[in-house]
Each structure stands twice: as structure tokens, then as C-alpha cells.
Amino acid sequence: MKKLLIYGAGAIGRGYVPWVFPPDQYELTYVESNPTLRDQLNTQKYFTTYCTKNDQYHTLKVPIAKCFSPGEELPSLSTYDGIITAVGPRHVQALAPNLAKATCPIVLFENDETLTEILQKLSKNPHIYFGIPDVITSNTAPQKLLDKDPLSIVTENGTCFIDDRAKSLGGNNHYVDKKELTKQWLAKLYIHNTPHCIAAYCGSLCHKTYLHEGMQIPQVYDIVKKAMLEMSQMLKIRYHIDTDFIDWYSEKELSRFANVLLYDPISRVAREPFRKLEPDNRLIGAAQLALASGVIPHNIMKGIFAAFLYNKTNDPDFNITYLVNALTPENFLKLIIKLNPHEALFKLLVEAWGPDMTELKRMQIK
């Protein structure tokens, strides 16, 4: 039996990893910073992950070897056949010292392709590779499942693409070359990630808790679908990605966003709006690429404004709405979002600010 060390026992690490590295073939050890979750895992010694297939739940009971805290001394990394990280893009760089001496494949499930090279340089370890869990995984479950196991978690029946240099890990994964990995990443970044967070921000405006609830509102569904179309047009024009693949991928995404079995919390998808509004990320970066391809990103801009209005006091970026209200649109875009006033996107956002904000605030009131 192979041994895996997994940093992060959240949505991907706990919900999805056991489906692609099944517990009858892999012994799973976790490192988790949340003390409550860590204690629960060490006390119970297992958790249950549910996969939605054909409109029903499929169950997998997952035993674990142990769940360490980040400060604990781990067994020698030479005892593991692979390491997976799923701690979030803001936290993964802190793992560089831990990963420096590992000789087994290390796969980053971090939703940011650039982090692979960054971690390789920081750790001086070349055995770090990118992985794409093409899946939506909740960080919780409906109450009826939590009543059976408080550590229950729900995931889709997704597909996992991993750099083929890590193929010794095995499991239920697709190990692909750089060209295919890049195609899958572009599709996930712009057809999944961008509309996904737009769905969350719009759903939050409508006071919904789960993503599928927001997608049941026609106005939210319409914005998300049109934003996805803008991204699809950009990918076809800029990257010459096959039209049939893009169209298939888009239809798949709309269906999974509305999956009523997933119970995917809006707070999970929408968290850290400033990160999603970075110049090269899934909102501002996506809008810039659309413009560069001759596509006017009307609905992506609505998603950007919805992110500006995301007001959750327990979010690390809880101050975003305060800054929006405290500054003029021009100063907010220039000082906080770091857009140049001479850029086309800056001018388009200023022009659309009044009408789009009014439309979104009406959604907030309903």
C-alpha cells in the first residue's frame, strides 16, 4: 500500500483526494491547521466522503493514519510515496521548507499554475508538479449526511489531470503532457473559475447560502451563462482551443454549478475576493484577456462589481466593501485594484459602475 501525505484536510484534500487515491490502495496522512477539525479526525480516525453520480450519492469511508498539526514533527518524508498540497494559494508557499528534502513526487492542487515554479525555486526541489482536480468539492455536506458522520463531505465525480512526470503516484488520475495540462488549465481557469466565483458573488448578493441556490435565480444564471460565453469566445480567439471542447466544457460547467446535491457553500467559493481581483487572476485578469481578444466583458464586469459588494465579516478580505464605499470609483480602481486610468478596462468599469451597481443592489434587496 502506498503512503500519501496530504497538506490540507479541507474540500479537495478530504473530499476529493480519496476518490483518486482510494483508501484500499493508499494510506492517507494529513497535516491540518484547523485544530477542531484536526482533533475530530484524530479522535474518529476516519471520515466519509460522498460523490454525486447519476443524481445520487456514492459513499466512501476513509480511514486515516493520523492528522498532524503544521508545527508537529512529521515522520521522515522518505516514508511517503507522494505528497499532495491543498491548502490554498495564499498558504502554500509557507510549505517550501517542509518540501525541500522530499524526493517523492509533490503535486500541488492549488488552483494556480504559477505556484509550481515558485515552490520549486523556494524549496530548491524539482519534484514539484501541477495537478488540476477538475471537480467541485464542498467543504461540508447536507445535514442528513452530517447526522451520520459529522466529518462528512460532498464532491462531484470529477476528473483529475496531473503532470505526467508524477505518474509514479498512480491512482485514478489522467497523467498528461504539458500541452494537454495547459489546455485543461486554461479551460478550468476561465470557463470554470471565473464564472464559478461570479455565481458565488451574485448568489451572495441574493442572500443565498449554497451555490446551487443562487443558480436557481434567473438573473444570476443569466449573468453566469453570459460571462462563460465571454470567456469561451476569448479562449477560442486567443488560444485557438478547439470549439467543440470549449462548448462541451461550458455546458458541463453550467450543469455542475446548479448541482443540488453538492451543497457547495458560497462562502467557500467567494472567499478572498482581493485575490480573485488580482491583475492576472480570474476576474480582472479574465476581463483584460477578453478585451485583448476583442470581446467586451459586460458580464464579467458585473461579476467584478458583485465581488466589490461581497461583505462577509469572517472573510480575510472583509474590508473590500468598506473601501468601495469610502473611495470614489476612480480611486478605488486605481489605488486598490491597481488598474491604470489609461487602460480600457478602467474606463469601461467607471462607465458601467453606476448602472451595474444599481442592478446588483436591486438583486441584493429582493
SETOR-721025 format. One record per residue (C-alpha): x, y, z negated. Coordinates in pm, 1 decimal, padded with zeros to 6 digits. Example, Ala and Ser with C-alpha at 12.3 -4.5 7.8 and 13.67 -1.06 7.14 Angstrom:
2
{{01230.0 -00450.0 -00780.0}}
{{01367.0 -00106.0 -00714.0}}
REM end
This chain:
366
{{00000.0 00000.0 00000.0}}
{{00135.4 00340.6 00098.2}}
{{00155.5 00620.1 -00156.6}}
{{00042.0 00975.9 -00085.4}}
{{00099.4 01288.0 -00291.5}}
{{-00170.9 01548.4 -00230.9}}
{{-00138.7 01909.8 -00339.9}}
{{-00491.1 02036.0 -00396.4}}
{{-00792.9 01833.7 -00511.5}}
{{-01048.0 02065.8 -00356.0}}
{{-01265.2 02034.6 -00046.8}}
{{-01013.7 01890.9 00202.1}}
{{-00782.9 01720.1 -00046.3}}
{{-01055.3 01535.0 -00233.7}}
{{-01345.2 01534.7 00010.8}}
{{-01183.0 01455.5 00344.4}}
{{-00835.2 01309.0 00290.7}}
{{-00967.5 00974.7 00156.9}}
{{-01161.1 00918.6 00480.8}}
{{-00849.2 00948.6 00696.7}}
{{-00616.9 00787.6 00440.4}}
{{-00857.1 00527.0 00293.7}}
{{-00806.6 00410.8 -00064.9}}
{{-00778.6 00043.1 00031.7}}
{{-00459.5 00133.4 00220.2}}
{{-00325.7 00435.9 00029.2}}
{{-00269.2 00513.1 -00337.5}}
{{-00357.6 00879.0 -00393.3}}
{{-00187.2 01105.8 -00645.9}}
{{-00296.4 01467.4 -00682.0}}
{{-00147.9 01795.1 -00802.2}}
{{-00422.9 02038.3 -00901.8}}
{{-00409.3 02381.9 -01066.5}}
{{-00769.3 02385.9 -01195.4}}
{{-00739.3 02245.1 -01549.8}}
{{-01105.9 02147.8 -01579.6}}
{{-01105.2 01953.4 -01253.6}}
{{-00766.9 01801.1 -01336.6}}
{{-00886.5 01679.2 -01676.8}}
{{-01204.0 01535.2 -01525.1}}
{{-01005.5 01343.2 -01266.0}}
{{-00758.9 01206.5 -01520.8}}
{{-01039.9 01102.1 -01755.8}}
{{-01262.0 00940.3 -01492.7}}
{{-00975.3 00802.7 -01275.1}}
{{-01191.4 00817.4 -00962.0}}
{{-01429.7 01039.1 -00764.7}}
{{-01692.6 00986.3 -00497.7}}
{{-01682.3 01142.6 -00153.7}}
{{-01984.4 01130.3 00076.8}}
{{-01954.9 01154.3 00455.2}}
{{-02252.4 01267.0 00663.8}}
{{-02302.0 01031.1 00957.4}}
{{-02619.4 00993.1 01164.4}}
{{-02821.2 01212.1 00925.4}}
{{-02734.8 01011.4 00617.2}}
{{-02464.1 00987.8 00352.7}}
{{-02194.3 00720.7 00361.5}}
{{-02022.0 00663.4 00027.3}}
{{-01655.5 00615.7 -00061.5}}
{{-01546.6 00563.2 -00422.1}}
{{-01185.2 00678.6 -00452.0}}
{{-00956.0 00567.7 -00736.7}}
{{-00658.0 00791.9 -00811.9}}
{{-00321.8 00715.5 -00968.9}}
{{-00300.1 01046.7 -01154.9}}
{{-00368.6 01417.9 -01121.4}}
{{-00070.0 01632.6 -01224.6}}
{{-00065.1 01999.3 -01311.9}}
{{00164.9 02217.7 -01095.7}}
{{00405.4 02258.5 -01388.3}}
{{00441.4 01889.7 -01470.2}}
{{00743.3 01690.0 -01368.0}}
{{00649.5 01458.8 -01082.8}}
{{00792.6 01115.2 -01009.2}}
{{01073.5 01124.5 -00756.0}}
{{00940.8 01232.3 -00417.2}}
{{01123.5 00934.2 -00269.9}}
{{00846.7 00715.0 -00413.0}}
{{00590.6 00866.1 -00173.0}}
{{00533.4 00774.4 00190.4}}
{{00377.4 01109.9 00267.2}}
{{00278.7 01445.7 00121.9}}
{{-00033.5 01643.0 00210.6}}
{{-00094.3 02005.5 00115.2}}
{{-00443.6 02153.9 00096.9}}
{{-00405.1 02442.1 -00147.3}}
{{-00491.7 02737.4 00077.6}}
{{-00274.0 02967.2 00291.1}}
{{-00213.4 03213.5 00008.4}}
{{-00071.0 02949.6 -00223.2}}
{{00116.8 02700.7 -00009.0}}
{{00441.6 02898.5 00020.7}}
{{00494.3 02863.3 -00354.2}}
{{00535.7 02487.7 -00295.7}}
{{00859.8 02534.0 -00099.1}}
{{01092.1 02442.5 -00392.1}}
{{00883.4 02128.1 -00459.6}}
{{00907.5 02016.8 -00097.1}}
{{01276.7 02086.3 -00047.8}}
{{01403.7 01737.7 -00131.7}}
{{01126.8 01529.6 00023.9}}
{{01231.1 01304.4 00312.1}}
{{00885.6 01166.7 00392.6}}
{{00650.7 01346.6 00635.2}}
{{00480.4 01651.5 00485.7}}
{{00157.0 01758.4 00656.1}}
{{00003.1 02099.8 00599.8}}
{{-00377.4 02103.6 00609.5}}
{{-00371.2 02479.8 00556.1}}
{{-00570.9 02632.8 00842.8}}
{{-00275.3 02844.3 00954.0}}
{{-00033.0 02710.8 01213.8}}
{{00234.7 02971.2 01134.4}}
{{00285.9 02829.4 00785.0}}
{{00463.5 02520.4 00917.8}}
{{00766.8 02714.6 01036.6}}
{{00758.0 02939.0 00728.8}}
{{00766.0 02638.9 00491.9}}
{{01040.1 02470.8 00693.2}}
{{01257.6 02780.6 00651.6}}
{{01174.6 02839.5 00285.2}}
{{01233.9 02476.4 00186.0}}
{{01509.1 02404.6 00442.0}}
{{01315.5 02085.2 00508.0}}
{{01248.5 01998.0 00875.2}}
{{00998.5 01722.1 00790.3}}
{{00702.3 01961.2 00756.2}}
{{00429.9 01930.8 01017.1}}
{{00095.1 02084.4 01103.6}}
{{-00233.8 01899.7 01071.8}}
{{-00583.0 02003.0 01180.7}}
{{-00871.9 01849.8 00989.1}}
{{-01142.7 01931.5 01243.6}}
{{-01413.7 01898.6 00984.2}}
{{-01634.0 02095.4 00748.2}}
{{-01598.2 01978.9 00390.8}}
{{-01790.9 02123.5 00099.6}}
{{-01632.0 02167.3 -00241.4}}
{{-01942.9 02033.6 -00411.4}}
{{-02249.7 01816.6 -00347.6}}
{{-02628.0 01834.7 -00391.0}}
{{-02747.1 01781.8 -00746.3}}
{{-02882.6 01431.6 -00681.2}}
{{-02527.7 01320.0 -00592.9}}
{{-02365.3 01512.9 -00877.5}}
{{-02601.8 01334.9 -01117.5}}
{{-02442.7 01005.9 -01005.7}}
{{-02086.1 01137.4 -01027.2}}
{{-02005.7 01496.3 -01137.9}}
{{-01692.8 01480.6 -00919.3}}
{{-01895.3 01407.0 -00604.0}}
{{-01808.9 01598.3 -00289.8}}
{{-01952.2 01600.2 00065.0}}
{{-01776.0 01607.1 00400.1}}
{{-01859.7 01568.7 00766.6}}
{{-01747.5 01281.9 00983.6}}
{{-01464.5 01487.6 01134.1}}
{{-01154.5 01422.7 01342.1}}
{{-00801.6 01484.4 01217.8}}
{{-00522.0 01587.6 01456.2}}
{{-00162.1 01569.7 01331.8}}
{{00174.7 01643.0 01491.7}}
{{00292.3 01309.9 01632.5}}
{{00629.0 01346.9 01457.0}}
{{00443.5 01249.7 01137.4}}
{{00288.3 00935.4 01287.4}}
{{00459.3 00706.0 01035.5}}
{{00185.9 00817.7 00793.7}}
{{-00072.8 00615.1 00986.5}}
{{-00433.0 00628.3 00872.7}}
{{-00742.6 00724.1 01071.8}}
{{-00578.4 01017.4 01247.2}}
{{-00501.3 01131.2 01600.1}}
{{-00125.5 01189.1 01629.6}}
{{-00081.1 01420.2 01927.6}}
{{00188.2 01613.7 02111.6}}
{{00243.2 01987.5 02081.0}}
{{00028.6 02075.4 02383.6}}
{{-00277.0 01889.3 02255.2}}
{{-00223.2 02014.7 01899.8}}
{{-00213.0 02373.4 02028.5}}
{{-00535.3 02326.2 02226.1}}
{{-00713.9 02181.3 01924.6}}
{{-00581.6 02459.3 01700.9}}
{{-00696.1 02737.5 01936.0}}
{{-01041.9 02583.0 01951.7}}
{{-01058.9 02544.8 01573.4}}
{{-00923.0 02891.1 01503.3}}
{{-01150.8 03081.3 01737.3}}
{{-01458.6 02865.9 01801.1}}
{{-01476.4 02721.6 01451.0}}
{{-01301.7 02952.5 01204.9}}
{{-01420.3 03285.7 01346.5}}
{{-01794.5 03203.9 01381.0}}
{{-01780.8 02994.4 01060.9}}
{{-01679.9 03288.2 00843.0}}
{{-01921.4 03517.7 01030.5}}
{{-02201.0 03272.8 00943.1}}
{{-02090.4 03287.6 00579.1}}
{{-02073.7 03667.2 00557.5}}
{{-02410.9 03709.2 00728.7}}
{{-02562.6 03436.6 00510.6}}
{{-02428.7 03609.7 00201.3}}
{{-02598.1 03933.3 00308.3}}
{{-02924.2 03739.5 00316.1}}
{{-02862.6 03615.7 -00040.6}}
{{-02816.8 03252.2 00060.4}}
{{-02603.7 03002.9 -00131.3}}
{{-02518.5 02746.6 00136.8}}
{{-02409.9 02788.8 00496.5}}
{{-02696.6 02586.7 00642.4}}
{{-02948.7 02812.5 00466.4}}
{{-02807.2 03119.1 00641.5}}
{{-02807.9 02943.5 00977.7}}
{{-03182.5 02887.1 00940.4}}
{{-03235.0 03265.4 00966.5}}
{{-03283.4 03351.6 01337.4}}
{{-03088.0 03678.7 01318.3}}
{{-02787.4 03507.2 01157.2}}
{{-02798.8 03218.5 01405.6}}
{{-02812.5 03464.9 01695.4}}
{{-02506.9 03662.5 01578.0}}
{{-02307.6 03342.7 01519.3}}
{{-02400.5 03190.9 01855.3}}
{{-02311.7 03510.4 02045.2}}
{{-01982.9 03550.0 01854.4}}
{{-01899.5 03191.5 01952.6}}
{{-01975.4 03277.2 02316.3}}
{{-01738.0 03575.8 02298.9}}
{{-01463.2 03351.0 02163.6}}
{{-01533.7 03086.8 02427.5}}
{{-01500.3 03344.7 02704.5}}
{{-01170.6 03465.5 02557.0}}
{{-01024.7 03112.9 02541.3}}
{{-01121.9 03036.9 02899.3}}
{{-00975.7 03363.5 03030.0}}
{{-00663.1 03395.6 02815.7}}
{{-00557.0 03036.3 02755.3}}
{{-00718.5 02865.2 03056.7}}
{{-00864.0 02595.3 02835.4}}
{{-01095.2 02355.4 03014.4}}
{{-01451.2 02490.2 03036.6}}
{{-01616.9 02154.8 02964.5}}
{{-01408.3 02112.6 02648.4}}
{{-01489.4 02464.6 02527.3}}
{{-01862.2 02427.3 02596.0}}
{{-01873.0 02088.3 02421.3}}
{{-01678.7 02223.2 02125.0}}
{{-01913.0 02523.2 02091.9}}
{{-02228.6 02312.1 02087.0}}
{{-02069.0 02083.2 01829.0}}
{{-01984.4 02377.3 01604.1}}
{{-02334.4 02526.5 01606.5}}
{{-02475.8 02189.0 01508.7}}
{{-02232.1 02134.0 01222.3}}
{{-02280.7 02484.8 01077.6}}
{{-02651.6 02403.0 01042.2}}
{{-02598.5 02054.3 00891.3}}
{{-02844.0 02043.5 00598.8}}
{{-02662.4 01750.5 00433.9}}
{{-02332.2 01935.0 00386.0}}
{{-02424.7 02185.8 00114.9}}
{{-02123.4 02394.5 00211.0}}
{{-02109.8 02692.9 -00027.7}}
{{-02095.3 03034.4 00136.1}}
{{-01859.4 03140.5 -00143.5}}
{{-01605.9 02880.3 -00023.0}}
{{-01618.1 02982.6 00343.2}}
{{-01631.2 03358.4 00282.0}}
{{-01362.9 03379.6 00012.2}}
{{-01072.7 03620.9 00051.5}}
{{-01216.9 03847.6 00324.3}}
{{-00899.1 04058.9 00343.1}}
{{-00706.0 03751.2 00459.4}}
{{-00959.5 03688.5 00734.3}}
{{-00934.0 04055.2 00833.6}}
{{-00556.3 04047.6 00879.0}}
{{-00433.7 04165.4 01222.7}}
{{-00367.0 03813.0 01354.7}}
{{-00643.9 03628.6 01174.0}}
{{-00990.5 03508.4 01260.6}}
{{-01184.3 03838.6 01265.1}}
{{-00967.0 04136.7 01359.9}}
{{-00723.0 03915.1 01549.1}}
{{-01008.1 03744.2 01734.1}}
{{-01166.0 04076.2 01830.1}}
{{-00830.9 04205.1 01959.1}}
{{-00780.3 03897.4 02175.1}}
{{-01131.9 03927.2 02313.3}}
{{-01069.2 04288.4 02413.0}}
{{-00734.1 04197.8 02569.2}}
{{-00921.8 03940.9 02778.2}}
{{-01184.9 04188.7 02895.1}}
{{-01455.4 04062.5 02655.9}}
{{-01634.0 04321.6 02438.4}}
{{-01668.2 04153.8 02095.5}}
{{-02002.8 04305.3 01992.2}}
{{-02099.8 04015.7 01764.9}}
{{-01753.8 03955.6 01624.9}}
{{-01761.9 04320.7 01519.7}}
{{-02091.0 04254.0 01338.8}}
{{-01910.1 03973.8 01159.7}}
{{-01631.2 04215.7 01069.3}}
{{-01881.1 04459.8 00921.8}}
{{-02050.7 04176.9 00732.1}}
{{-01708.7 04092.0 00582.0}}
{{-01672.9 04456.9 00475.5}}
{{-02001.7 04416.1 00285.0}}
{{-01905.3 04091.4 00109.7}}
{{-01949.2 04178.1 -00255.7}}
{{-01870.5 03892.8 -00495.5}}
{{-01714.7 03988.8 -00828.0}}
{{-01544.9 03648.9 -00870.7}}
{{-01369.2 03668.4 -00532.0}}
{{-00998.6 03767.6 -00527.1}}
{{-01089.3 04040.7 -00274.9}}
{{-01391.2 04164.7 -00471.3}}
{{-01286.7 04529.6 -00425.3}}
{{-01347.5 04536.1 -00049.8}}
{{-01695.8 04687.4 -00072.6}}
{{-01574.5 04948.4 -00322.4}}
{{-01311.2 05059.7 -00072.3}}
{{-01565.1 05065.9 00212.4}}
{{-01787.8 05296.3 00008.3}}
{{-01503.4 05513.1 -00120.7}}
{{-01341.8 05590.1 00215.5}}
{{-01458.8 05723.8 00547.6}}
{{-01484.9 05458.5 00821.5}}
{{-01176.2 05606.2 00990.6}}
{{-00966.1 05599.7 00673.2}}
{{-01082.9 05251.8 00575.8}}
{{-00991.3 05110.5 00915.8}}
{{-00657.5 05292.8 00922.3}}
{{-00541.8 05254.7 00561.1}}
{{-00696.4 04925.0 00453.9}}
{{-00742.1 04723.4 00774.4}}
{{-00422.1 04870.0 00926.3}}
{{-00573.7 04949.9 01264.9}}
{{-00413.6 05219.9 01476.6}}
{{-00660.5 05502.1 01559.5}}
{{-00544.2 05485.5 01921.0}}
{{-00647.4 05119.9 01957.1}}
{{-00963.4 05032.3 02147.1}}
{{-01092.0 04816.9 01858.3}}
{{-01056.1 05107.5 01615.0}}
{{-01268.4 05328.5 01838.8}}
{{-01528.9 05060.0 01901.8}}
{{-01563.7 04988.0 01529.3}}
{{-01607.2 05357.5 01447.3}}
{{-01874.6 05390.2 01717.3}}
{{-02059.6 05077.9 01603.5}}
{{-02020.7 05144.5 01229.9}}
{{-02349.6 05330.6 01183.6}}
{{-02584.7 05111.4 01391.3}}
{{-02427.3 04777.4 01295.3}}
{{-02405.3 04859.0 00925.6}}
{{-02769.8 04967.9 00932.0}}
{{-02872.1 04640.1 01098.3}}
{{-02675.6 04431.8 00849.8}}
{{-02804.7 04621.7 00548.0}}
{{-03159.1 04554.3 00667.6}}
{{-03075.3 04186.0 00656.4}}
{{-02949.5 04243.9 00302.5}}
{{-03283.3 04389.2 00192.0}}
{{-03510.1 04119.9 00340.2}}
REM end
